[in-house]
Amino acid sequence: MRKWITFLMTLLVGSSISYANADSAQVTLEAGYRHDNINWKHKVPSCDPIFKRTTKFEDIDIFQVGLKGRSMLGCNFYVRGAASFGWILDGDFKQSVSTFFRPSFSDFGSLSQDFEFSAHHREVIDDKYVYDLNIAVGYPFYFCDCTLAVSPVIGYAVDAQHLCVEHEGFNFGSFSDGFFPESGSDCCCHKFTNRWYGPFIGVDFTYRPCGECWNLYAELEYHYARFKARFDHDDFSLFGDNHSHRSRHAHGWVFGLGADYDLSCDWTLGLSVKFQDWKAHRNHRNHCGDSLSSSGFFGSSNFGREKNEHKWHSYAINLTLGKHF
């Protein structure tokens, strides 16, 4: 036990000495390309659904700029933060809607097979923006003659995507046993918003060989997030699908990798990449054992019995310009 205590104290002292000699602060400006894919799935009710909707925002091309900063916090800890803003240049919007019903006949009873009606839209995304904010505190441990630093971090992040798509929307016709989707008559921009926010834990890695003018760094984060989505149209209000979706069960992995080269004592030039994978889901009053027909569902106040799934995948590549202080 005494050996472990001695080892940990040595690490702490080494961290204090090494970090005290490091740069007190660094600010980095970055600009580059980002690519996003977003997927929404909605079912009503969550088991044996009679309504399904899938919304995809694919191949979203984004030009983004950002600012990163890092500074000492006391003798040993450091704080880092980042903010970025991106303009959506292009992308594909795909939306499909399906309704299901099981017809009944007075002479033969109900059929065992569901019938499906579907409608689809495909448009181009060419407007709106994205932004990301995060802040974290880390404590570095140094190895290999202080050339390698491994830093556990804890922080908080907010990531959002705002999209605008011009499409006709959907209307729903009805008959005795159910509803069917058809193209709508809207002409205006439909707005969609995703927001992921919450704390995260992670590890920062930095490697700088002695006497060299370059360094490598990496960041790995796991996010315990909440999710909120919002859209501004009423196409699906008939099915209890209101203007917002929320989830307390969201999580994400974020991995960043980069390299810097010293142009001078104060300035650096570099390249960085970043990958993100996020998921969120929510079941509302999920009673799978209850049977519910389309004729019994509509007008029955059971609109909350739904299931939402949301996914977001992203990667980015940026040029960086840093300044030491």
Secondary structure as UniProt FT lines:
FT   HELIX           2..20
FT   STRAND          25..44
FT   STRAND          51..73
FT   TURN            74..76
FT   STRAND          77..101
FT   STRAND          104..105
FT   TURN            106..108
FT   STRAND          109..110
FT   STRAND          115..124
FT   STRAND          128..138
FT   STRAND          141..143
FT   TURN            144..147
FT   STRAND          148..166
FT   STRAND          170..175
FT   TURN            176..177
FT   STRAND          178..183
FT   STRAND          189..207
FT   TURN            210..211
FT   STRAND          214..231
FT   TURN            235..236
FT   HELIX           237..239
FT   STRAND          244..262
FT   STRAND          267..283
FT   TURN            288..289
FT   HELIX           294..297
FT   TURN            298..301
FT   TURN            303..304
FT   STRAND          307..324
//
